[in-house]
């Protein structure tokens, strides 16, 4: 058995696919702390002793990302040391002569862990934190600018978030807050002070996001009791949000 150098902490939650089976749980990794970006990786290079300047390292990482994106745009499959990126078009065609319809079809990509990343998982252990409180949920997001709940949101305007146990607490603590995550996993935190921050309702200002699809994520240690959770609880809204 390989030595476990890293530990993932997970919450257990009831398996939604087996509602007729009792005590059937699936694991959800507890994401603690910030999402690492190229800036953080460049700093890690320096900490490992790289003689290249930080700005040079960051430029190399950003250029590599840009060139990989361009390659996928051209229809190539890109294989890096950690992931295989394959272009894909979702949707179905009725009849062999029908053309691409953006209302019915969607351009995306499949991301598959590489052999190197799979091998790295051998060094990861898992610590079960317990059963996740199923009462915590984001139930509805309303665009305050339009009043719509169809998943459309407006950059630099408010959204009304409703649910259970969604209050951000402790407010301002590192790792907690409201985040908008794009399809590449990049996070944009809400930095404007919350207009309302209650267990069942939050009013938050959407950052200056570019057009596209995002997932609303809440990270908090709030609980119903006066004692905060020891670990950050991560909640995700199940409907993708689109900036229009």
C-alpha positions as CSV (number, residue, x, y, z in Angstrom):
1,X,0.0,0.0,0.0
2,X,1.4,3.4,-1.0
3,X,2.1,6.1,1.6
4,X,-0.6,8.7,1.8
5,X,1.0,12.1,1.6
6,X,-2.2,14.1,1.2
7,X,-5.6,13.9,2.9
8,X,-9.0,14.9,1.3
9,X,-11.7,15.6,3.9
10,X,-15.1,14.6,2.7
11,X,-18.7,14.9,3.9
12,X,-21.2,12.1,3.3
13,X,-24.6,12.9,1.9
14,X,-27.5,10.7,0.9
15,X,-27.2,9.3,-2.6
16,X,-30.0,11.0,-4.7
17,X,-30.0,8.1,-7.2
18,X,-31.0,5.5,-4.6
19,X,-33.9,7.2,-2.7
20,X,-35.4,3.8,-1.8
21,X,-32.2,2.6,-0.1
22,X,-31.5,3.7,3.4
23,X,-28.0,4.5,4.7
24,X,-26.7,4.9,1.1
25,X,-24.3,7.8,1.0
26,X,-21.9,9.5,-1.5
27,X,-18.9,11.6,-0.6
28,X,-18.5,15.3,-1.3
29,X,-15.0,16.7,-1.0
30,X,-14.8,19.7,1.4
31,X,-13.1,22.5,-0.5
32,X,-11.3,24.6,2.0
33,X,-9.4,27.8,1.3
34,X,-9.0,29.6,-2.0
35,X,-8.8,28.3,-5.5
36,X,-5.2,28.3,-6.8
37,X,-4.5,30.3,-10.0
38,X,-1.5,30.8,-12.2
39,X,-0.3,33.5,-9.9
40,X,-0.1,30.9,-7.0
41,X,1.6,28.3,-9.2
42,X,4.2,30.8,-10.3
43,X,4.9,31.6,-6.6
44,X,5.2,27.8,-6.0
45,X,7.8,27.7,-8.7
46,X,9.8,30.4,-6.9
47,X,9.5,28.6,-3.6
48,X,10.9,25.4,-5.2
49,X,14.0,27.4,-6.2
50,X,13.3,28.4,-9.8
51,X,15.8,31.0,-11.0
52,X,13.3,32.5,-13.4
53,X,11.6,35.8,-12.4
54,X,8.1,35.6,-11.1
55,X,6.8,37.7,-14.0
56,X,8.4,35.4,-16.5
57,X,6.9,32.3,-14.9
58,X,3.5,33.8,-14.8
59,X,3.8,34.8,-18.5
60,X,4.8,31.3,-19.5
61,X,1.8,29.8,-17.6
62,X,-0.7,32.3,-19.1
63,X,0.7,31.8,-22.6
64,X,0.4,28.0,-22.2
65,X,-3.2,28.4,-21.2
66,X,-3.9,30.7,-24.1
67,X,-2.2,28.3,-26.6
68,X,-4.1,25.3,-25.3
69,X,-7.4,27.2,-25.6
70,X,-6.6,28.1,-29.2
71,X,-5.7,24.5,-30.0
72,X,-9.0,23.3,-28.7
73,X,-10.8,26.1,-30.6
74,X,-9.1,24.6,-33.8
75,X,-10.6,21.2,-32.9
76,X,-7.4,19.6,-31.5
77,X,-7.3,17.3,-28.5
78,X,-4.8,18.6,-26.0
79,X,-2.9,16.3,-23.6
80,X,-1.0,17.9,-20.8
81,X,0.7,16.3,-17.8
82,X,-2.5,16.3,-15.8
83,X,-5.5,16.4,-18.2
84,X,-6.7,15.5,-21.6
85,X,-9.0,18.1,-23.2
86,X,-11.2,16.8,-26.0
87,X,-13.5,19.1,-28.1
88,X,-17.2,18.0,-28.0
89,X,-20.5,19.2,-29.3
90,X,-23.6,18.3,-27.2
91,X,-27.1,17.8,-28.5
92,X,-28.8,15.7,-31.1
93,X,-29.6,16.1,-34.8
94,X,-33.0,15.2,-36.3
95,X,-32.0,14.2,-39.9
96,X,-28.6,14.0,-41.4
97,X,-28.9,17.4,-43.3
98,X,-29.7,19.6,-40.3
99,X,-27.2,22.2,-39.4
100,X,-25.8,23.3,-36.0
101,X,-28.4,25.1,-34.0
102,X,-27.1,27.1,-30.9
103,X,-30.5,26.8,-29.3
104,X,-30.3,23.0,-29.4
105,X,-26.5,22.3,-29.5
106,X,-23.6,23.4,-27.3
107,X,-19.9,23.5,-27.9
108,X,-17.9,22.3,-24.9
109,X,-15.0,20.0,-24.0
110,X,-14.4,16.8,-22.1
111,X,-11.7,16.9,-19.4
112,X,-10.1,13.5,-18.5
113,X,-7.4,13.0,-15.9
114,X,-4.1,11.9,-17.4
115,X,-2.2,8.8,-16.4
116,X,0.2,11.0,-14.3
117,X,-2.7,12.5,-12.4
118,X,-4.3,9.1,-11.8
119,X,-1.0,7.9,-10.4
120,X,-0.8,10.9,-8.1
121,X,-4.2,9.9,-6.6
122,X,-2.4,6.9,-5.1
123,X,-0.8,9.2,-2.6
124,X,-4.1,10.7,-1.5
125,X,-6.0,9.4,1.5
126,X,-9.6,10.3,2.6
127,X,-10.9,11.4,6.0
128,X,-14.6,11.2,6.5
129,X,-15.9,14.2,8.5
130,X,-19.4,12.8,9.0
131,X,-22.8,13.2,7.4
132,X,-23.4,16.5,5.7
133,X,-26.3,18.5,7.0
134,X,-28.9,18.0,4.3
135,X,-30.9,21.0,5.5
136,X,-28.4,23.4,4.0
137,X,-29.3,24.3,0.4
138,X,-29.5,27.1,-2.1
139,X,-33.1,26.9,-3.4
140,X,-33.6,29.9,-5.6
141,X,-31.6,32.8,-7.2
142,X,-33.4,35.8,-8.4
143,X,-32.0,38.5,-10.7
144,X,-32.8,41.7,-8.7
145,X,-32.5,43.8,-11.9
146,X,-35.1,41.9,-13.8
147,X,-37.0,39.9,-11.2
148,X,-36.4,36.7,-13.2
149,X,-35.5,33.3,-11.7
150,X,-34.6,31.6,-15.1
151,X,-30.9,31.6,-14.4
152,X,-30.0,34.9,-16.0
153,X,-28.0,37.4,-13.9
154,X,-26.7,40.9,-14.5
155,X,-23.1,41.8,-13.9
156,X,-22.6,44.6,-11.4
157,X,-26.1,44.2,-10.1
158,X,-27.7,42.3,-7.2
159,X,-29.0,38.7,-6.9
160,X,-31.3,37.5,-4.3
161,X,-30.3,34.1,-2.9
162,X,-32.8,32.1,-1.0
163,X,-32.3,28.8,0.8
164,X,-31.6,27.2,4.2
165,X,-28.5,27.8,6.4
166,X,-26.8,29.9,3.7
167,X,-25.7,32.8,5.9
168,X,-22.0,33.6,5.4
169,X,-20.3,33.1,8.8
170,X,-17.9,34.1,10.0
171,X,-18.3,37.1,7.6
172,X,-15.0,38.0,6.1
173,X,-13.1,34.9,7.2
174,X,-10.6,33.6,4.6
175,X,-12.2,30.9,2.5
176,X,-15.8,31.8,3.2
177,X,-18.1,33.9,1.0
178,X,-20.0,33.8,-2.2
179,X,-18.3,32.9,-5.5
180,X,-19.2,32.6,-9.2
181,X,-17.3,29.8,-10.8
182,X,-17.0,29.5,-14.6
183,X,-16.8,26.3,-16.7
184,X,-13.0,26.3,-16.3
185,X,-13.2,26.3,-12.5
186,X,-12.1,29.9,-12.1
187,X,-13.7,31.7,-9.2
188,X,-14.8,35.3,-8.9
189,X,-15.7,36.2,-5.3
190,X,-18.3,38.7,-4.2
191,X,-16.3,41.6,-2.8
192,X,-19.1,44.2,-2.4
193,X,-20.5,44.2,1.1
194,X,-23.6,42.0,1.3
195,X,-26.9,44.0,1.5
196,X,-28.5,41.1,3.5
197,X,-26.9,38.1,5.1
198,X,-29.4,35.9,6.8
199,X,-29.8,32.1,7.2
200,X,-32.6,32.0,4.6
201,X,-31.8,35.0,2.4
202,X,-28.7,36.8,1.0
203,X,-28.6,39.8,-1.3
204,X,-25.3,40.0,-3.0
205,X,-23.7,42.1,-5.8
206,X,-22.6,40.2,-8.8
207,X,-19.0,41.0,-9.8
208,X,-18.0,42.4,-13.2
209,X,-18.3,39.0,-14.9
210,X,-17.9,38.5,-18.6
211,X,-20.8,36.9,-20.6
212,X,-21.0,33.2,-20.0
213,X,-22.2,30.4,-17.7
214,X,-21.3,30.3,-14.0
215,X,-22.1,28.2,-10.9
216,X,-23.1,30.1,-7.7
217,X,-21.1,28.7,-4.7
218,X,-21.5,29.6,-1.1
219,X,-18.8,28.7,1.4
220,X,-19.7,29.1,5.1
221,X,-19.3,27.7,8.6
222,X,-22.7,28.8,9.6
223,X,-24.9,26.3,11.6
224,X,-28.2,26.7,13.5
225,X,-26.5,26.6,16.8
226,X,-24.2,29.3,18.3
227,X,-21.2,27.0,17.6
228,X,-19.8,27.4,14.1
229,X,-18.9,24.3,12.0
230,X,-15.3,23.2,12.3
231,X,-15.0,22.9,8.5
232,X,-16.3,25.1,5.7
233,X,-19.5,23.9,4.1
234,X,-19.7,24.4,0.4
235,X,-23.1,24.8,-1.3
236,X,-23.6,24.9,-5.0
237,X,-26.8,26.1,-6.8
238,X,-28.0,23.3,-9.1
239,X,-29.0,25.7,-11.9
240,X,-26.2,27.3,-14.1
241,X,-26.3,31.1,-14.1
242,X,-25.8,33.0,-17.3
243,X,-24.5,36.6,-17.4
244,X,-26.5,38.5,-20.0
